[in-house]
């Protein structure tokens, strides 16, 4: 199962967008699902206030876990790549803007997980 498939399935089980993406990246990050779900629980729905998309937040957290604080330049470059690709694909990175454009959470979850998986190989 790809990260994209796993993340979408986790969202279908009731996990928020950030949880679904971070949990799906366990193979790359070394995080178990329970820990990933706890770390990301407050980031769904744009951190509960419809700001930065939770799926995008989950992908960014996965990058940080994979490369670590000691590799900040690499983390920042990967984050920029994910955010740029996300903005190009959907036209926005804010949850409220994505919702206003009627872009589904499953679409952004699938894209964020797929992009994170690609960058973390």
C-alpha positions as CSV (number, residue, x, y, z in Angstrom):
1,X,0.0,0.0,0.0
2,X,1.4,3.4,-0.9
3,X,1.5,6.3,1.5
4,X,-1.3,8.0,-0.5
5,X,-3.6,5.0,-0.2
6,X,-2.8,4.5,3.5
7,X,-3.3,8.2,4.3
8,X,-6.7,8.2,2.5
9,X,-7.7,5.0,4.3
10,X,-6.7,6.5,7.7
11,X,-8.7,9.6,7.0
12,X,-11.7,7.4,6.2
13,X,-11.3,5.8,9.7
14,X,-11.7,9.2,11.3
15,X,-8.2,10.6,11.7
16,X,-7.8,14.2,10.7
17,X,-5.8,15.3,7.7
18,X,-2.5,15.9,9.5
19,X,-2.8,12.6,11.4
20,X,-3.5,10.6,8.3
21,X,-0.5,11.9,6.4
22,X,2.0,11.7,9.3
23,X,0.7,8.2,10.3
24,X,1.0,7.0,6.7
25,X,4.7,8.1,6.7
26,X,5.7,5.8,9.5
27,X,8.0,3.8,7.4
28,X,10.1,6.9,6.5
29,X,9.9,8.6,9.8
30,X,10.2,5.7,12.2
31,X,7.1,6.9,14.1
32,X,4.5,4.4,15.2
33,X,0.9,5.2,14.4
34,X,-0.1,6.0,18.0
35,X,2.8,8.5,18.4
36,X,2.2,10.1,15.0
37,X,-1.6,10.4,15.8
38,X,-0.8,12.2,19.0
39,X,1.8,14.6,17.5
40,X,-0.5,15.6,14.7
41,X,-3.9,15.6,16.5
42,X,-3.9,19.4,16.9
43,X,-3.1,20.2,13.3
44,X,-6.3,19.0,11.6
45,X,-8.6,21.6,10.2
46,X,-5.7,24.0,9.8
47,X,-4.8,23.7,13.5
48,X,-8.5,24.0,14.3
49,X,-8.7,27.5,12.9
50,X,-8.6,26.7,9.1
51,X,-5.1,28.1,8.5
52,X,-2.3,25.9,7.0
53,X,-3.8,22.7,5.6
54,X,-3.5,19.8,8.0
55,X,-2.4,17.4,5.3
56,X,0.4,19.8,4.3
57,X,1.3,20.1,8.0
58,X,1.5,16.3,8.3
59,X,3.8,16.2,5.3
60,X,6.1,18.9,6.7
61,X,6.2,17.1,10.1
62,X,7.2,13.9,8.3
63,X,10.1,15.7,6.6
64,X,11.3,17.0,9.9
65,X,11.1,13.6,11.5
66,X,13.0,12.0,8.6
67,X,15.9,14.5,8.4
68,X,16.0,15.9,11.9
69,X,16.8,19.3,13.3
70,X,20.5,18.9,12.5
71,X,19.7,19.0,8.8
72,X,17.7,22.2,8.8
73,X,18.8,23.2,5.3
74,X,17.6,19.9,3.8
75,X,14.4,20.1,5.8
76,X,13.7,23.7,4.6
77,X,14.4,22.8,1.0
78,X,12.1,19.8,1.1
79,X,9.4,21.8,2.9
80,X,9.6,24.5,0.2
81,X,9.3,21.9,-2.5
82,X,6.2,20.3,-0.9
83,X,4.5,23.7,-0.3
84,X,5.3,24.9,-3.8
85,X,3.9,21.7,-5.4
86,X,0.9,21.9,-3.2
87,X,0.2,25.5,-4.0
88,X,0.7,24.8,-7.8
89,X,-1.7,21.8,-7.6
90,X,-4.5,23.4,-5.5
91,X,-4.0,27.2,-5.7
92,X,-3.8,27.6,-1.9
93,X,-2.3,26.2,1.3
94,X,-4.9,27.5,3.8
95,X,-7.6,25.1,4.9
96,X,-10.3,27.8,4.6
97,X,-9.3,28.6,1.0
98,X,-9.2,24.9,0.0
99,X,-12.6,24.4,1.5
100,X,-14.0,27.6,-0.2
101,X,-12.7,26.1,-3.5
102,X,-14.5,22.9,-2.7
103,X,-11.3,20.8,-2.8
104,X,-11.8,17.6,-0.9
105,X,-9.7,16.6,2.1
106,X,-9.1,13.2,0.5
107,X,-7.5,14.9,-2.6
108,X,-5.1,17.1,-0.5
109,X,-4.3,14.1,1.8
110,X,-3.5,11.9,-1.1
111,X,-1.3,14.6,-2.8
112,X,0.5,15.5,0.5
113,X,1.3,11.9,1.3
114,X,2.4,11.1,-2.2
115,X,4.7,14.1,-2.3
116,X,6.2,13.4,1.1
117,X,6.7,9.8,0.2
118,X,8.5,10.9,-3.0
119,X,10.8,13.3,-1.1
120,X,11.6,10.9,1.7
121,X,12.7,7.9,-0.4
